[in-house]
Amino acid sequence: MVIQMGIPENPAKHALYKTGNNSADMAVTWYFENMADESLNLPLRIKKAGGSGPGSQEVDPEKLMLLTSMGLPEKKCKKALLACDQNVERASDWVFSHMDDPDSDGDSVMANQEESKEASEYVCNKPGVYKLQSFITHLGASVHAGHYVCHVKKEVEGQPTWVYFNDAKVAATTEPPIGKGYLYFLEKK
């Protein structure tokens, strides 16, 4: 947005960084106050917080407490704060978008082993042929108004029959609206 206001890319990056990336208006104001500074045309170079080099793993304890007080795991919060330059708002977004990620490389190996163990429990050697078992249909003018019903293929008196399930009734039907389904349930043959 700052670039759309006519500010060149490098000065826009400097302005956003210097104003804490709080708002475009603050960045534009800062730029106009400091536009005489020639160093704004150079690429932005940021020193990582908490020391130099990748070995620095310090996080601000107050920021960590803010995140963990929301019930978030401490390891994830530390990782998020380090990844987001100690910005609490960005770190909380990072945690929520990385909840399924393992906390460490060791956790990753364990997670992969558990997943492969679970996957082996569900291995099926049958060919990939499916039959329609049931489906849900929406009856109404829009998703905000209407009613959901279900059609299930069942054995009725020894014959496969489509059965209509509604809040008010259950009945056999000869022509279910298969093409108008909202959600389909398939069964592997």
N, C-alpha and C positions, 0 to 999 in steps of 0.2 A: 504494500500500500504506500510505503514511503517512496519507493521508486516510481510509482504511478503519479506521485505529486511532483515529479520532475527532478528529483535528487539523484545524482549518479550512484551506481551500485556501491562502490567502496565507501564514500562518505555516508551512505545510508546505513551500511553495516556498522560503521563507527558510531553513528548517532544512536542507533538502536542499542548497541552494547553499552554506551556511556549512560543511557537513561534507564538501564536495567530491563530493557525490552518490555517496558510497561505499556506504552501506547504510541501510536503513530504520531499523534499531536505533539507529545513531549519530544519525540525524536526529531521532528521537523523543526520545532522551536530551538532545540539544542543545535541543530545543523546551522540554522540562520545566525545564531549567536557566535558560532565558531567557524564559519565558512572561510575565513581568511587563512586558517591554518592549512598549509600545503600538505602536511602529513596525512590529512584525511583522504587524499587521493591514493595513498599507498594501501596495499591489502592489509586487512585487519589481522594482527597477530595477538593472540591471547595466551597469557601464561596460565597454566592450570592452577586452580586453587589448591592449597595444602602442600606446597613444595614443588620440587621439580622431579620429573621422571615418572615412569609407570609404577615405581615401587611405593609411591606415596598413596596411602589408603586411608587418610584421615578424613572424617566427616565432622561437621559441626554437631555437637551433642544435642543442642536445642532443636535443630532441624530434624535430627534423627528421632528425638522424643515426640515431635509434632506428628511425624508419620506413623511411628509405632503406636501412638495413642489412638490412632484410627483403627487399630487392630491388625495392622499390616505386619508381615514378618520382618524381623530386624535385618536379616541377611539381604533380603530384597530391597529394603529401604536404603541400606548402605550402598548397595550396587547402583540403585537409582540415583541417589545423591551424587555419586561419583560420575555417573554417566551424564547427568544434567547440570554439571557445574554448580552443585549445591543449591539449585533453585527448587524450593519445596513444591510449588505448584506443578512444575514440569516433572519432578520426581514422582509425585503422586500419580500423574497421568501415566508415567513410564511403568510404575508398579502394576497398575490395573491393566495395561496392555501387554504385560509380560508375566502374568500370573502363572501360566502353564510352563514357563521356562524353568529349567532346573537351576538351583541356587549356585551350584559349582560344577566343575567338570566331573567330579566323582559322582555327584547326583545324576548327571547326564548319563553316565554309564549304567548306574543302577536303574534309572528310569527306562533306558532302552532295553535292559534285560527283563524288567517287569513287563514292558509292552510286548516283547517277543514271546514271553511266557503266556501272557493273556491271549495273544493272537493265536498261539498254537491250540488253545482250548476251543477256538471257534473255526478251526479248519474244516472245510467240507469238500469232499472229493466229488460231489455230484456236479454234473454239467451246469452251466449258468443259464438254466431255463426256469422261468418263473411263471406262476399263474396268479391272476388277480384273486385275492382273498376277500377284500372289502374296500370300501371307499366312503369318504365323507363328502357330502354335498351341502352347499349353502343355498338356502331358498330366501330370496329377498332382493330388494332394489340395490342395496349397497352393503359394504362390510359393516356399516354402522347400524344397519337395520335388517332384520331377517332372522333366520333360524337355521341351525345346522342339524342335518339328519344323517343317518348311516345306513348303508346297504351292505349286508354280509352274505356271502355264499355259504349255505349250510345244507346239511343232509336233512331233508324233510320227507318222511315216509320212504326212505331209501333212494330218493332222487335229489340231485343237487339243485337247490332252489335259492333264488335271491330273496333275502328277508329284509324288509324295510323297518328300521328302528327310529321311532319318533318319541318325543316326550309323552305324547298322548296314546300312541298305539304301536303295536308290532304286527306286521302283516306280511304275507308272501306277496311278491310282485313278479310279474312276467316280463316287464320291460324296464329294468333299472336305468337311470340316466347316467350311464358309464362315462360318456364324453363330457359331462358337466361336473365331474368330481373336483373337489378342492384338495383332497389329500387321499392318496392311494396306498393300500397295504398289499404287498406282494408276498407270496410264499414260494420258496424254492422247491421245484418238483423233485 
